[in-house]
Each structure stands twice: as C-alpha cells, then as structure tokens.
Amino acid sequence: MRLKGKVAVITGGASGMGLASVMRFAEEGAQVVVADYNAEAGAATLEKAASAGFGNSISFARTDVANEDDVVAMLDHAVERFGRLDVVFNNAGVGGAIGPLTETSVEDWDYTFDVLAKGVFLGIKHAARVLRQQGSGGSIINTASIAGLSGDGGPLVYSAAKAAVVNLSMSAAVELAPDRIRVNTICPGFIATPLADGGDPERTRVVFAKSQPWPEYGRGDHIAGAALFFASDDSRFVTGEKLIVDGGLTASGPNLSTHFPSTSARDSKFSGVTKGSTGASNQLRKL
Ligand SMILES: NC(=O)c1ccc[n+]([C@@H]2O[C@H](COP(=O)([O-])OP(=O)(O)OC[C@H]3O[C@@H](n4cnc5c(N)ncnc54)[C@H](O)[C@@H]3O)[C@@H](O)[C@H]2O)c1
C-alpha cells in the first residue's frame, strides 16, 4: 500500500493511461479524484471502480483542464471530498492539430496548446497553491511525450506543446522544491490507448508490439507504474526529472543496426576491435 492516506487528482482519468493510473493508485490505498472532460466516461470509470471494490475511494469531477475555474474546482473537490491533497497527475490530452504546418490554423494551434500546455500550467499553478497552504509538500506529475523530445515524434503542434511541458516541469520543480513539492514528467512512447489506436485497438497492439526494442506493446499500466513511483515517497528526493517510458524506443536512436545489419551486436558473427583508416589491422575473432 504505497499510497495509503494520500489523496490524488488524475486528469484524463477516465481513459487510457489515466484510467490505468486511477485503478493502480486506488489499489495502492489512495483516494482519487478522476478529473475528465468526458462525463460519460467518468461515470463508467466510477462503475468500474465500484465493481473493483473502490467505490468509496474514487470520485469524479467533470473538468476542462484548459479552464482555470474548472481546475480550481477540481482541486477544491478533492479537498472537500477527501480532506486533503497530496498528488496531482496532469495527464489529460488530445492529439490536437494535425496536418502540414502551412495548413495549421491559429485556432487549432490554440486548442492544442490550451489542453496540453496551458492545462498543465494551470494544474501545477493551483496544485502548488493548495499544497503550499497545506504545508506538507506533495507530488505533481505531468504527462509529456517522447514527441516533445525530438522532431517527427508526433504531430507538429502536439510535439511543441509536449516540449513545453518538459521544460515547464523543470522550472516548476526548481521553484517549488523549497516547499517540498516535487514536479516530475513522464514521457510515454507508443501506448495502445484510445488516443493512439485510431479506433482499431487490435491492429494497434500488433503494430505497437513491433515499434520499439521491447517485444510487447505499451499499455496504460506501464505508465501507471511510473506515475506510482513519482506519487509515492519512494521518489522523495526525485524532482525535475523526466522519465521516458517507451520500451527502449528513444534509446534505439538512429536504429543503426536495422539499417546496417553488420553493426548489430546481437547477430554479429565477430567480436574484437576495428582500427579504421589507421593502417593497423583489425583484430577480430569468429564467434
Ligand atoms: N497513447 C500514447 O501513445 C501517448 C504517448 C505519449 C503521450 N501521451 C499522452 O498521455 C496522456 C494520456 O493519453 P492517453 O493515451 O491515455 O489518451 P486517452 O484518449 O485514452 O485519454 C485521455 C483523456 O483525457 C481527457 N481529456 C481530453 N481533453 C481534456 C480536457 N480539456 N480536460 C479534461 N480532460 C480531457 C479525455 O476525455 C480522455 O479521457 C495525454 O496527455 C497524451 O498526450 C499518449
């Protein structure tokens, strides 16, 4: 029971990795407010929680994370219902604007940044206010993406907004550290959730299982495990960190061994050292 006695708010908690985190946090003893735009999915989440035996420890707050009044109300809801606040997981998201740069409207850019970047800003701002007043520290967790760490990792505006989340989290971590409020970021890779599956979950699982070095598709509960670490006291000296949860996708970088099989360590027929253009001979032994 790593979260016993803690109260958490999870935005985007009615689907995908947010929903997986809601269930995991409840299993670990937390009381959880599910904050989501989608009221129907929120009601289904409450039913799911009740049938798993967590009916009394889960509550729903219909929230638009891009709306400051809603974010204030969501945190008030947690304190009113469960008496305190310990963890805020700013996780809600949408794919947002898609298509070429030259075809992207300002309106679609603004919507994307409102949900993904302003939503996280508001979540941090008001979580910090409530946690400071309470005076016993806390943990803020933000969902960014590997899309925010390079070019061509996702739609252009989405990726830019996720890069903003990565940077915002580091600055917030520095500012809030004296109050023992930690701020960390999770950068998921390909995770088979409704956001990413294009309405075809089965096909997505097959494709995602082959999309990174790890031979399984990414699941919501892989992200929930990382969020649990940041939420719990096990990470009490960890702040300003970004944790990549992508089955080795980012680590594989330019994917050299796929493009040049002779450089693959796993399939190599030789071991030893090559000496390039030095004129000295290579020293290789057959495996
Ligand atoms: N699935 C992936 O491969 C992947 C990869 C990297 C990052 N992410 C990020 O992970 C987070 C969770 O995504 P997911 O894959 O679980 O998606 P999901 O669609 O399954 O869940 C997202 C939830 O956020 C809610 N939401 C959307 N806009 C909202 C708003 N304005 N206010 C409140 N709630 C809102 C939705 O209703 C939904 O319940 C998002 O921030 C997403 O950008 C996803």
The ligand as an ORCA input file, in Angstrom:
! r2SCAN-3c Opt
* xyz 0 1
  N      -1.109      6.996    -26.120
  C       0.094      7.367    -26.455
  O       0.788      6.711    -27.265
  C       0.706      8.591    -25.806
  C       2.080      8.797    -25.976
  C       2.666      9.883    -25.368
  C       1.909     10.748    -24.588
  N       0.575     10.542    -24.448
  C      -0.146     11.460    -23.567
  O      -0.683     10.713    -22.497
  C      -1.809     11.402    -21.944
  C      -2.953     10.427    -21.790
  O      -3.352      9.972    -23.073
  P      -3.999      8.563    -23.377
  O      -3.172      7.943    -24.431
  O      -4.267      7.839    -22.118
  O      -5.341      9.093    -24.094
  P      -6.899      8.798    -23.870
  O      -7.590      9.472    -25.021
  O      -7.149      7.359    -23.662
  O      -7.228      9.588    -22.517
  C      -7.150     10.982    -22.461
  C      -8.242     11.512    -21.541
  O      -8.080     12.939    -21.431
  C      -9.365     13.508    -21.436
  N      -9.295     14.921    -21.884
  C      -9.027     15.395    -23.115
  N      -9.095     16.728    -23.112
  C      -9.416     17.119    -21.857
  C      -9.621     18.380    -21.239
  N      -9.546     19.528    -21.922
  N      -9.905     18.395    -19.920
  C     -10.001     17.232    -19.216
  N      -9.844     16.016    -19.764
  C      -9.545     15.948    -21.065
  C     -10.168     12.646    -22.412
  O     -11.559     12.807    -22.212
  C      -9.654     11.255    -22.052
  O     -10.453     10.652    -21.054
  C      -2.076     12.561    -22.887
  O      -1.511     13.743    -22.345
  C      -1.348     12.165    -24.155
  O      -0.985     13.278    -24.925
  C      -0.059      9.485    -25.042
*
